[in-house]
């Protein structure tokens, strides 16, 4: 959660958004690229901690998972998180409880979401 706050309040997320809006990419492609950029940044920021945790688990015999298996699990987790973050704006607009929250933002591009 802290890394997301740093990206949001540090202006990095806004600069990425502005850069993508100025690009020649279609609007339908910009949001998935933005989410991929965000997820990749967070994944790489936490990777050293994950590696240290895996090494400690292996050292003390808590984990018997091989390195390729561990890397595969991390890649699957990354993919699942990416898909969930892509689905969040559309899920929010499609749910009866979330419909209309924040005005008429559901008909607009996800870049104009009240969360950014």
Backbone torsions as a table, in degrees:
resi	resn	phi	psi	omega
1	UNK	NA	-38.5	-177.9
2	UNK	-62.9	-38.2	-179.5
3	UNK	-67.2	-34.2	176.9
4	UNK	-65.8	-40.2	177.8
5	UNK	-65.1	-39.8	177.4
6	UNK	-62.7	-44.4	179.1
7	UNK	-64.8	-38.1	-178.3
8	UNK	-73.3	-53.4	-175.4
9	UNK	-82.6	-16.2	175.6
10	UNK	-80.3	-8.6	178.3
11	UNK	88.8	-2.0	-178.0
12	UNK	-67.3	-44.2	-179.1
13	UNK	-62.0	-40.5	179.7
14	UNK	-66.8	-40.2	179.6
15	UNK	-67.6	-36.3	176.5
16	UNK	-64.9	-43.2	179.3
17	UNK	-61.5	-47.5	179.6
18	UNK	-61.5	-42.3	179.5
19	UNK	-62.4	-41.3	178.4
20	UNK	-69.8	-35.2	178.3
21	UNK	-67.7	-30.4	177.4
22	UNK	-79.9	-14.4	-177.9
23	UNK	-73.9	170.2	-179.9
24	UNK	-87.0	6.1	-179.3
25	UNK	-69.1	142.4	175.2
26	UNK	-62.9	153.9	-177.2
27	UNK	-59.4	-33.6	-179.3
28	UNK	-69.2	-21.2	-178.6
29	UNK	-94.7	-26.7	-175.0
30	UNK	-61.9	-43.1	-178.0
31	UNK	-64.3	-47.7	176.4
32	UNK	-59.7	-35.8	177.8
33	UNK	-67.1	-41.4	178.3
34	UNK	-61.7	-45.5	-179.7
35	UNK	-65.0	-40.2	177.7
36	UNK	-62.1	-43.4	178.4
37	UNK	-60.5	-45.7	179.9
38	UNK	-63.7	-48.8	-179.5
39	UNK	-62.8	-40.8	179.9
40	UNK	-64.7	-40.3	178.2
41	UNK	-62.4	-46.4	-179.4
42	UNK	-66.4	-42.4	179.1
43	UNK	-59.6	-46.1	-179.1
44	UNK	-70.0	-30.6	178.1
45	UNK	-66.5	-36.6	-178.2
46	UNK	-93.4	-6.4	-177.5
47	UNK	-58.2	-43.6	177.7
48	UNK	-58.8	-38.1	177.7
49	UNK	-67.9	-38.8	178.3
50	UNK	-66.1	-40.0	178.6
51	UNK	-64.3	-43.2	178.9
52	UNK	-62.8	-41.3	177.7
53	UNK	-63.7	-40.1	178.1
54	UNK	-65.9	-43.0	-180.0
55	UNK	-62.7	-41.3	177.7
56	UNK	-65.0	-41.4	178.6
57	UNK	-62.2	-40.9	178.5
58	UNK	-68.3	-41.2	-177.9
59	UNK	-61.9	-41.9	-177.7
60	UNK	-91.7	5.3	175.8
61	UNK	76.0	14.3	178.9
62	UNK	-74.5	-36.6	-179.4
63	UNK	-114.2	138.1	174.8
64	UNK	-115.2	9.7	-177.8
65	UNK	-71.6	137.9	179.6
66	UNK	-73.5	162.6	178.6
67	UNK	-60.7	-47.0	177.8
68	UNK	-60.6	-37.3	177.3
69	UNK	-65.9	-40.6	178.4
70	UNK	-64.8	-43.8	178.6
71	UNK	-64.0	-39.2	177.6
72	UNK	-62.2	-43.3	178.1
73	UNK	-61.3	-40.0	178.2
74	UNK	-66.6	-38.6	178.8
75	UNK	-66.5	-41.0	177.7
76	UNK	-64.3	-43.0	177.2
77	UNK	-61.0	-40.8	177.0
78	UNK	-61.0	-45.7	-179.7
79	UNK	-63.6	-42.7	179.1
80	UNK	-64.3	-44.1	178.1
81	UNK	-61.9	-38.9	179.8
82	UNK	-63.2	-47.2	-179.6
83	UNK	-64.0	-40.6	179.3
84	UNK	-64.4	-39.8	178.8
85	UNK	-70.3	-31.8	175.6
86	UNK	-68.4	-36.3	-176.4
87	UNK	-79.5	-19.2	-173.1
88	UNK	-58.2	-47.6	-179.0
89	UNK	-64.0	-38.0	-178.9
90	UNK	-75.8	-32.9	175.8
91	UNK	-65.4	-42.3	-179.9
92	UNK	-61.2	-41.2	-178.6
93	UNK	-75.3	-28.7	-176.8
94	UNK	-86.0	-18.4	-178.1
95	UNK	-78.7	148.0	-178.9
96	UNK	-69.5	-32.5	-179.8
97	UNK	-74.5	-33.4	-176.2
98	UNK	-92.7	-11.1	-177.8
99	UNK	-65.6	129.3	177.3
100	UNK	89.0	-9.7	179.3
101	UNK	-68.3	128.4	179.6
102	UNK	82.9	21.2	178.1
103	UNK	85.6	-141.9	-175.3
104	UNK	-100.1	39.5	-176.1
105	UNK	-73.6	-14.0	-175.7
106	UNK	-71.8	-23.7	179.6
107	UNK	-88.1	-6.4	-175.7
108	UNK	-98.8	176.0	176.7
109	UNK	-63.1	145.1	176.9
110	UNK	-58.7	-19.6	178.0
111	UNK	-68.9	-20.9	179.3
112	UNK	-95.7	22.1	179.6
113	UNK	-67.5	146.1	178.1
114	UNK	-65.5	-10.6	-179.1
115	UNK	-80.1	-15.4	-177.5
116	UNK	-101.9	NA	NA
